[in-house]
Amino acid sequence: MSRPIVIAAGGTGGHFFPAEAVASVLAERGHDLVLMTDARHGKRETGLFKDRPQYVLDGAGVAGKGLRGKIRGVLALMRGMIQAHRVLKSLDAAAVVGFGGYPSIPPLTASRVLPTTKRPKMVIHEGNAVLGQANAFLSRFKPLIATSYAAVAKLPLNAQTTLTGMPVRAGIEALYGRPYEAPTDRIHLLIWGGSLGARVFSEIVPRALAELPVAIRGRLTVTQQIRTEDLERVRLIYKEAGIEIEAAPFFTDVPACLEKAHLVIGRAGGSSVAELTMAGRPSILVPLPIAASDEQGANAQALVDTQAAWMIRQNDFTPPVLTALLTDLFSNPEKLEHAANAAHHCARPHAAAKVADLIESTLS
């Protein structure tokens, strides 16, 4: 039996989806896989890991918390490290691979206290333009670091980095290279935000769209992720404004939503930015203001610098500001087409395979 590769990932989809994409490539290449994750989502009942070994470990974040919260978080991480160490002793893993966020800390840290002959190779993936706090902690162990951006702030000196891009799901990867057609009649606007970001978009975007010129409103078809408790209120605003709306708390067919979108409004997490560039879609990005190191701001700025996107900080994200920008863009569709082409040139396809290549390079 071959030595397994441990995938350490959990929490939000922004950390887990890239991990699953890489794991799919490794599975196709014949590797045995084990998932170590956190309790927020627990064991995966669907997808690649459904029928593979899974271990749910204790853990909690510490960023942005008060003293008591930090203490509880550290204690939970220590319990997770003990649990991971027990498992790793029996697995004889060939490599342990982390994808950022606190769920990666217990398995990767525990792997460093195994006997030298049993110690697996260590690889981490950084999805943002700023090294995340979990990966910054883990970088002291001198892992190989796969990066999504050519320039990543806060990397330690002499870090061993390889530019791979951000792994995305197969359905998103399939959008790469498909042509973008600027709107001529109907305008398809996609608003996504994730569980942390949907509310601000539900508050601001409908009011901004309702103030657009009538000629533009009549051409709009909006697809928007909206929290369940806000659905009725938001739908009413769109109905009164005469705007066609498809709203849901979660969209399962994200590739289809992206493919038909002429413009996307959303956060600037690493996975979201990678999906936008893979699909070659222009975007208005509103970075999450509570991000520990403003990594979303750095991600958004990387697209702004190439003219692939527009960024509005949340403090400035008001209906009048958004209405003015959207009026300009929808009145001048060549600006959207230019941004779409720029986004396409920012894409880094086949990232999952490149990360898998890096992992395999440590096994020889």
Secondary structure, DSSP 8 states (H G I E B T S, - for coil): ----EEEE--SSHHHHHHHHHHHHHHHHTT--EEEEEETTT-S-SSSTTTTS-EEEE-----TT--HHHHHHHHHHHHHHHHHHHHHHHHH--SEEEE-SSGGGHHHHHHHTTS-GGG--EEEEEE-SSB--HHHHHHGGG--EEEESSSS-BT--TT-EEEE------HHHHTTTT------SS-EEEEE--HHHHHHHHHHHHHHHHHTS-HHHHTTEEEEEE--GGGHHHHHHHHHHHT-EEEEES--S-HHHHHHH-SEEEE---HHHHHHHHHHT--EEE---TT-TT-HHHHHHHHHHHTTSEEE--GGG--HHHHHHHHHHHHH-HHHHHHHHHHHHHH--TTHHHHHHHHHHHTT-
